[in-house]
Amino acid sequence: MQALINLGRSVFDTLDRSGEWVALLLIRLLMAWEFGRAGLMKLNGTNWFGRVQDNFPFPFNVVPVEISWFLATWFEILGAIGLVLGLFTRFWAFSLIILTVVAISGVHWPESYGSFAELWESYSVSKESDMHGNFRIPLLFIAMLLPLMFRGAGKLSLDNIVAKKLG
């Protein structure tokens, strides 16, 4: 029995050590892909924020749509680069969470609902967001960004190298 316990400890210790290097890296890369792709689509696309600006929370609903579009585009692109490199990860994770909350309220939240059950129907993935909502993926993005905001980038990052250099 003791041998089995020791084996379990050994396995978990190995997983813990490798997790410090790999776990947050995988989240960073996935989030970088998603936000980078969204930013490049905005960079090469047409500004449609004017159609949804009234749904943005204050103060984002009073910022001119050209500025909102510019900021969203570049926060997604630069945030993606920061996440890949693991540089200023907590800042980028926090910024992308804010961006995602604005996106949920502006685009992904249902236009109306009368009960929690109706709201829960919007926890879905669909191309049809008009009135029905589809906040599942953005909510998952927030859940993946939270560990990066609270824990940082992990050991395989420029943040870790900079922290070691600064002591």
Rosetta silent file (secondary structure, phi, psi, omega in degrees, C-alpha in Angstrom):
SEQUENCE: MQALINLGRSVFDTLDRSGEWVALLLIRLLMAWEFGRAGLMKLNGTNWFGRVQDNFPFPFNVVPVEISWFLATWFEILGAIGLVLGLFTRFWAFSLIILTVVAISGVHWPESYGSFAELWESYSVSKESDMHGNFRIPLLFIAMLLPLMFRGAGKLSLDNIVAKKLG
SCORE:     score description
SCORE:     0.000 S_00000001
   1 L     0.000  -41.111  179.096    0.000    0.000    0.000 S_00000001
   2 H   -63.135  -36.402  178.198    2.860    2.380    0.849 S_00000001
   3 H   -63.208  -39.616  178.295    4.419    1.705   -2.563 S_00000001
   4 H   -65.796  -41.524  177.547    1.148    2.711   -4.232 S_00000001
   5 H   -63.750  -44.007  178.838    0.989    5.928   -2.177 S_00000001
   6 H   -63.545  -39.524  177.201    4.620    6.729   -3.054 S_00000001
   7 H   -62.647  -44.558  178.189    3.913    6.091   -6.737 S_00000001
   8 H   -60.186  -44.668  177.890    0.902    8.431   -6.565 S_00000001
   9 H   -61.360  -42.402  179.941    2.982   11.145   -4.900 S_00000001
  10 H   -62.440  -44.037  179.301    5.691   10.736   -7.520 S_00000001
  11 H   -63.644  -47.145 -179.005    3.168   11.025  -10.357 S_00000001
  12 H   -65.803  -36.698  176.680    1.488   14.080   -8.813 S_00000001
  13 H   -63.101  -42.471  177.967    4.846   15.749   -8.120 S_00000001
  14 H   -63.849  -43.588  177.610    5.819   15.243  -11.761 S_00000001
  15 H   -62.836  -41.189  178.548    2.464   16.619  -12.925 S_00000001
  16 H   -61.473  -47.079 -178.868    2.838   19.628  -10.598 S_00000001
  17 H   -64.805  -44.129 -179.885    6.332   20.432  -11.886 S_00000001
  18 H   -71.613  -31.013  177.973    5.385   20.048  -15.542 S_00000001
  19 H   -63.378  -32.328  177.448    2.138   21.953  -14.976 S_00000001
  20 H   -62.647  -26.338 -179.329    4.126   25.001  -13.878 S_00000001
  21 H   -95.895  -36.210 -166.952    5.630   25.044  -17.380 S_00000001
  22 H  -104.232  -40.924 -169.382    2.831   23.754  -19.604 S_00000001
  23 H   -57.608  -52.400 -178.376   -0.661   24.362  -18.176 S_00000001
  24 H   -72.402  -27.944  176.111   -0.774   28.143  -18.395 S_00000001
  25 H   -61.410  -44.393 -179.217    1.157   28.113  -21.672 S_00000001
  26 H   -63.659  -40.759  176.737   -1.615   26.114  -23.341 S_00000001
  27 H   -64.492  -43.642  179.802   -4.281   28.526  -22.073 S_00000001
  28 H   -59.564  -44.652 -178.076   -2.169   31.485  -23.227 S_00000001
  29 H   -66.732  -41.276  178.532   -1.735   30.032  -26.710 S_00000001
  30 H   -64.209  -45.788  179.683   -5.419   29.202  -27.102 S_00000001
  31 H   -66.790  -37.190  177.414   -6.513   32.653  -25.933 S_00000001
  32 H   -62.284  -42.656  178.491   -3.865   34.304  -28.136 S_00000001
  33 H   -60.392  -49.154 -176.675   -5.197   32.418  -31.157 S_00000001
  34 H   -65.242  -48.415 -177.869   -8.799   33.429  -30.471 S_00000001
  35 H   -73.812  -36.639  177.237   -8.174   37.082  -29.675 S_00000001
  36 H   -62.916  -43.461  177.743   -5.501   37.491  -32.347 S_00000001
  37 H   -61.969  -44.082  178.762   -7.822   36.077  -34.983 S_00000001
  38 H   -62.956  -41.393  179.137  -10.649   38.380  -33.838 S_00000001
  39 H   -64.946  -41.659  178.707   -8.317   41.381  -33.903 S_00000001
  40 H   -67.605  -34.434  175.701   -7.061   40.601  -37.400 S_00000001
  41 H   -64.221  -40.037  177.072  -10.641   40.180  -38.607 S_00000001
  42 H   -67.395  -41.773 -178.846  -11.426   43.652  -37.229 S_00000001
  43 H   -58.843  -38.483 -177.824   -8.224   45.076  -38.727 S_00000001
  44 L   -98.550    4.460 -174.952   -9.237   43.814  -42.163 S_00000001
  45 L  -111.255 -170.371 -179.286  -12.976   44.283  -41.714 S_00000001
  46 L  -102.910  138.700 -178.812  -15.646   46.940  -41.578 S_00000001
  47 L   -67.929  114.198  178.354  -16.556   48.709  -38.345 S_00000001
  48 L  -111.295    9.436 -177.827  -19.952   47.394  -37.226 S_00000001
  49 H   -63.523  -25.647  179.790  -19.814   48.777  -33.669 S_00000001
  50 H   -58.415  -29.992 -179.567  -22.286   51.523  -34.577 S_00000001
  51 H   -74.194  -22.263 -174.190  -25.070   48.900  -34.658 S_00000001
  52 L  -121.982   -0.638 -174.108  -24.377   47.713  -31.097 S_00000001
  53 H   -55.803  -35.987 -179.559  -22.810   50.695  -29.320 S_00000001
  54 H   -63.631  -22.230  179.165  -26.011   51.447  -27.385 S_00000001
  55 H   -84.234  -15.118 -179.931  -25.706   48.002  -25.772 S_00000001
  56 L   -66.250  145.402  175.145  -22.179   48.669  -24.484 S_00000001
  57 L   -72.430  158.138  175.206  -21.930   49.460  -20.756 S_00000001
  58 L   -65.993  138.542    8.074  -20.888   52.933  -19.641 S_00000001
  59 L   -94.400    3.619 -175.387  -18.363   54.434  -20.433 S_00000001
  60 L   -68.087  -23.114 -179.305  -17.891   52.345  -23.587 S_00000001
  61 L   -77.342  -11.489  178.938  -21.280   53.381  -24.946 S_00000001
  62 L  -106.629   -5.610  177.335  -20.221   57.047  -25.161 S_00000001
  63 L   -77.185  134.806  177.935  -16.841   56.499  -26.800 S_00000001
  64 L   -55.095  141.359 -173.748  -16.986   57.181  -30.565 S_00000001
  65 H   -61.165  -29.300  178.431  -17.297   53.915  -32.489 S_00000001
  66 H   -65.217  -40.094  179.195  -14.118   54.605  -34.468 S_00000001
  67 H   -70.916  -43.197  177.727  -12.126   54.801  -31.237 S_00000001
  68 H   -58.504  -44.891 -179.638  -13.864   51.722  -29.782 S_00000001
  69 H   -62.361  -46.104  179.212  -13.130   49.752  -32.951 S_00000001
  70 H   -59.644  -49.442 -178.434   -9.482   50.858  -32.946 S_00000001
  71 H   -63.665  -45.062  179.684   -9.022   50.007  -29.260 S_00000001
  72 H   -61.384  -44.913 -179.450  -10.759   46.623  -29.523 S_00000001
  73 H   -58.639  -51.242 -173.676   -8.744   45.721  -32.627 S_00000001
  74 H   -78.066  -29.069  173.300   -5.378   46.611  -31.158 S_00000001
  75 H   -66.647  -37.026  177.664   -6.058   45.257  -27.678 S_00000001
  76 H   -68.223  -44.448 -178.231   -6.924   41.923  -29.295 S_00000001
  77 H   -68.963  -52.074 -178.731   -3.854   41.905  -31.549 S_00000001
  78 H   -68.483  -34.997  175.764   -1.337   43.201  -28.998 S_00000001
  79 H   -62.287  -40.170  177.753   -2.946   41.126  -26.246 S_00000001
  80 H   -62.829  -43.741  178.727   -2.505   38.019  -28.380 S_00000001
  81 H   -63.457  -44.906  178.238    1.169   38.810  -28.911 S_00000001
  82 H   -59.742  -39.996  179.526    1.597   39.475  -25.181 S_00000001
  83 H   -68.556  -40.647  178.286   -0.064   36.158  -24.310 S_00000001
  84 H   -59.893  -45.903 -178.407    2.103   34.183  -26.755 S_00000001
  85 H   -78.248  -17.949 -173.813    5.252   35.704  -25.301 S_00000001
  86 L    68.710   41.623 -177.476    3.959   35.649  -21.743 S_00000001
  87 L  -117.349  123.560 -175.006    4.772   39.359  -21.459 S_00000001
  88 L    56.335   39.836 -172.491    2.615   41.593  -19.252 S_00000001
  89 H   -59.178  -43.866 -178.410    0.244   38.615  -19.071 S_00000001
  90 H   -63.728  -41.240  177.416   -1.804   39.821  -16.111 S_00000001
  91 H   -60.840  -48.782 -177.780   -2.397   43.191  -17.779 S_00000001
  92 H   -66.388  -40.331  178.634   -3.443   41.578  -21.062 S_00000001
  93 H   -61.545  -46.258  178.604   -5.663   38.996  -19.345 S_00000001
  94 H   -61.286  -45.936 -179.864   -7.417   41.735  -17.345 S_00000001
  95 H   -61.428  -42.231 -179.365   -7.788   43.927  -20.446 S_00000001
  96 H   -71.719  -28.259  173.459   -9.181   41.067  -22.517 S_00000001
  97 H   -64.977  -45.725  178.408  -11.638   40.207  -19.732 S_00000001
  98 H   -59.796  -47.378  179.011  -12.930   43.800  -19.859 S_00000001
  99 H   -57.463  -40.886 -178.963  -13.130   43.611  -23.649 S_00000001
 100 H   -69.894  -38.539  176.540  -15.048   40.330  -23.382 S_00000001
 101 H   -62.055  -42.257  177.221  -17.507   41.725  -20.827 S_00000001
 102 H   -63.101  -41.638  178.756  -18.198   44.619  -23.195 S_00000001
 103 H   -63.611  -40.513  178.459  -18.633   42.134  -26.056 S_00000001
 104 H   -61.506  -48.147 -176.940  -21.069   40.054  -24.002 S_00000001
 105 H   -70.610  -32.161 -177.134  -23.176   43.076  -23.128 S_00000001
 106 H   -83.436  -33.326 -170.619  -22.958   44.569  -26.619 S_00000001
 107 H  -126.392  -40.305 -166.900  -23.368   41.532  -28.827 S_00000001
 108 H   -97.493  -11.946 -178.570  -23.841   38.245  -26.985 S_00000001
 109 L   -80.987  141.972  179.231  -26.399   39.060  -24.274 S_00000001
 110 L   -64.974  147.318 -179.509  -30.037   38.323  -25.124 S_00000001
 111 L   -63.810  -37.284  177.835  -32.165   41.309  -26.005 S_00000001
 112 L  -154.397  155.432  175.358  -34.780   40.243  -23.469 S_00000001
 113 L  -160.386  147.438 -176.360  -35.575   37.420  -21.092 S_00000001
 114 L  -106.601  -11.592 -178.052  -38.238   36.913  -18.483 S_00000001
 115 L  -152.727  168.442  176.657  -36.667   34.281  -16.286 S_00000001
 116 H   -62.016  -35.893  178.843  -33.386   32.621  -15.453 S_00000001
 117 H   -61.980  -41.777  177.543  -34.471   29.685  -17.630 S_00000001
 118 H   -67.391  -40.148  176.758  -34.886   32.004  -20.617 S_00000001
 119 H   -62.100  -41.688 -178.184  -31.534   33.637  -19.897 S_00000001
 120 H   -63.322  -25.710  176.153  -29.909   30.202  -19.661 S_00000001
 121 H   -62.705  -24.366  179.122  -31.138   29.438  -23.193 S_00000001
 122 L   -81.257   -9.244  173.280  -28.655   32.108  -24.321 S_00000001
 123 L   -78.151   75.413 -174.294  -25.794   30.102  -22.838 S_00000001
 124 L  -148.434  177.420  174.464  -25.315   28.620  -26.283 S_00000001
 125 L  -122.492  115.617  178.598  -23.272   28.823  -29.429 S_00000001
 126 L  -153.425  156.799  176.241  -25.136   30.096  -32.466 S_00000001
 127 L   -79.448  -20.232 -177.412  -24.670   32.396  -35.405 S_00000001
 128 L   -93.366   93.674  179.597  -28.009   33.984  -34.673 S_00000001
 129 L   -95.663   -7.730 -179.125  -27.372   36.354  -31.791 S_00000001
 130 L   -60.552  116.685  175.732  -30.297   38.674  -32.610 S_00000001
 131 L    68.879  -26.832 -172.953  -32.496   38.781  -29.528 S_00000001
 132 L   -93.382  -23.984 -179.144  -31.483   35.271  -28.444 S_00000001
 133 L    76.147  165.321  175.230  -27.935   35.873  -27.239 S_00000001
 134 L  -170.298   71.034 -172.750  -25.040   33.467  -27.296 S_00000001
 135 L   -96.321   12.495 -177.528  -22.679   34.200  -24.426 S_00000001
 136 H   -62.789  -53.567 -177.003  -21.278   30.698  -23.905 S_00000001
 137 H   -65.377  -46.454  177.232  -17.939   31.123  -25.685 S_00000001
 138 H   -59.778  -35.709  178.084  -17.186   34.607  -24.291 S_00000001
 139 H   -66.676  -38.025  175.640  -17.963   33.329  -20.797 S_00000001
 140 H   -65.529  -37.227  176.240  -15.556   30.426  -21.341 S_00000001
 141 H   -60.045  -44.335  178.690  -12.926   32.935  -22.505 S_00000001
 142 H   -61.095  -43.137  179.326  -13.309   34.837  -19.235 S_00000001
 143 H   -61.276  -33.847  179.303  -12.963   31.570  -17.297 S_00000001
 144 H   -80.378  -28.149  179.198   -9.708   30.832  -19.158 S_00000001
 145 H   -78.363  -26.507 -178.372   -8.345   34.357  -18.719 S_00000001
 146 H   -58.541  -46.016  177.159   -8.938   34.425  -14.957 S_00000001
 147 H   -60.917  -33.613  178.105   -6.085   32.008  -14.097 S_00000001
 148 H   -68.581  -36.545  178.598   -3.752   34.110  -16.252 S_00000001
 149 H   -70.400  -42.817 -176.315   -4.822   37.251  -14.449 S_00000001
 150 H   -82.290  -35.159 -175.846   -4.511   35.730  -10.949 S_00000001
 151 H  -102.568  -20.736 -175.515   -1.507   33.409  -11.464 S_00000001
 152 L    91.251 -164.740 -170.197    0.368   35.070  -14.297 S_00000001
 153 L   -84.859  -15.412 -174.493    1.915   33.441  -17.332 S_00000001
 154 L    93.004 -177.937 -173.422    3.667   30.489  -15.729 S_00000001
 155 L   -73.788  -29.518 -178.049    7.321   29.525  -15.906 S_00000001
 156 L   -91.461   72.658 -174.806    7.608   29.396  -19.688 S_00000001
 157 L  -158.162  158.334  173.615    7.188   33.134  -20.205 S_00000001
 158 H   -69.409  -31.765  175.885    9.011   36.412  -20.531 S_00000001
 159 H   -56.390  -42.448 -179.855    7.223   37.559  -17.374 S_00000001
 160 H   -66.199  -40.895  178.914    9.037   34.792  -15.465 S_00000001
 161 H   -65.033  -44.745  179.802   12.393   35.737  -16.979 S_00000001
 162 H   -63.152  -42.049  179.780   11.881   39.423  -16.179 S_00000001
 163 H   -62.122  -39.259  178.179   10.799   38.575  -12.613 S_00000001
 164 H   -67.646  -38.773  179.698   13.955   36.503  -12.092 S_00000001
 165 H   -66.537  -36.460 -178.779   16.160   39.293  -13.484 S_00000001
 166 H   -84.596   -9.040  176.068   14.530   41.855  -11.199 S_00000001
 167 L    83.176    0.000    0.000   14.772   39.561   -8.218 S_00000001
